[in-house]
Amino acid sequence: MPQNLPLTRGKDHPILRAKSKNISTADIASEEIQTLIADMKKTMHHERGVGLAAPQIGENLRLFTVATKDGDKAFLNPKILWRSIGKEDGEEGCLSLPGWWGAVKRSKNVRMSYYDEKGKKHTIKAKGFFARVLQHEYDHIEGGLYIDRADEYHEE
């Protein structure tokens, strides 16, 4: 049964600032990675998030989960292949920085490749809020936080 995982918090926490490591395609099916994905999905919902990256729970892996209209999805070894020139501002928060919010300018559309939790490779196009979430979570596995992109941020 999946369990809630403790969150890594703080804008200067070393694991939140480190570039994450790829997961070998052979390891995707492992019990360890499958359990981690299930635990991350449970934790994401418990914390009322729409996304959760592995560094946010102390794991230096290129993995994040996102709650989508089609159910929860895992993104392993994702790569942003393309970002639209057109951008828009949007307010963002983060489970690793509770109580803080900021306006972030992000591309309206992105194309991303990734492996799903069964090890199948996909390429997707995302727009609007979904594109924003993917970019936010992708920043986490690159060692970045939304505050690095925000013009300003503030406490609730």
Residue pairs with C-beta under 8 A, 6 or more apart in sequence:
2 35
2 38
2 39
2 41
2 42
3 39
3 42
4 39
4 42
4 43
4 46
5 39
5 40
5 43
5 57
5 58
6 57
6 58
7 43
7 47
7 56
7 57
7 95
7 96
8 15
8 16
8 55
8 56
8 57
8 58
8 96
9 96
9 97
9 98
10 16
10 96
10 97
11 97
11 145
11 147
13 96
15 55
15 58
15 59
15 60
16 55
16 56
16 96
16 140
16 143
16 145
17 143
18 55
18 60
18 143
19 141
19 142
19 143
20 53
20 54
20 55
20 60
20 61
20 62
20 63
20 140
20 141
20 142
20 143
21 60
21 61
21 62
22 62
22 77
23 33
23 61
23 62
23 63
23 76
23 77
23 115
25 115
25 119
27 33
28 76
28 115
28 117
28 118
28 119
29 118
29 119
33 63
33 76
33 117
34 117
36 54
36 59
36 61
36 63
37 63
37 65
37 74
37 117
39 57
40 52
40 54
40 57
40 63
40 64
40 65
40 74
41 52
41 65
41 72
41 74
43 52
43 57
44 50
44 51
44 52
44 65
44 67
44 72
45 67
45 72
47 95
49 67
49 95
50 66
50 67
50 133
51 64
51 65
51 66
51 67
51 133
51 134
51 136
51 137
52 64
52 65
52 95
52 137
53 63
53 64
53 137
53 140
53 141
54 60
54 61
54 62
54 63
54 64
54 140
54 141
55 61
55 140
55 141
55 143
56 95
56 96
56 140
61 141
62 76
62 77
62 78
62 141
63 74
63 75
63 76
63 77
63 141
64 74
64 75
64 78
64 137
64 138
64 140
64 141
65 72
65 73
65 74
65 75
66 72
66 73
66 75
66 130
66 133
66 134
66 137
68 130
73 116
74 116
74 117
75 112
75 114
75 115
75 116
75 134
75 137
76 114
76 115
76 116
76 117
77 114
77 115
78 112
78 113
78 114
78 134
78 138
78 141
79 112
79 113
79 114
80 110
80 111
80 112
80 134
80 135
80 138
81 111
81 112
81 113
81 123
82 110
82 111
83 107
83 109
83 110
83 135
84 107
84 108
84 109
84 110
85 107
86 107
86 108
86 109
87 105
87 106
87 107
87 108
88 105
88 106
88 108
89 103
89 104
89 105
90 103
90 104
90 106
90 129
90 132
91 101
91 102
91 103
91 104
92 101
92 102
92 103
92 104
92 132
92 136
92 146
92 150
93 100
93 101
93 102
93 146
94 100
94 136
94 145
94 146
96 140
96 145
97 145
97 146
97 147
99 155
99 156
100 147
100 153
100 154
100 155
100 156
101 153
101 154
101 155
101 156
102 146
102 147
102 150
102 151
102 152
102 153
102 154
103 150
103 151
103 152
103 153
104 132
104 136
104 146
104 149
104 150
105 149
105 151
106 131
106 132
106 135
106 136
106 149
107 131
107 135
108 127
108 128
108 131
109 125
109 126
109 127
109 131
110 125
110 126
110 131
110 134
110 135
111 123
111 124
111 125
111 126
112 123
112 124
112 126
112 134
112 138
113 121
113 122
113 123
114 121
114 122
114 124
115 121
115 122
116 122
126 134
136 146
139 145
139 146
139 148
139 149
146 153
147 153
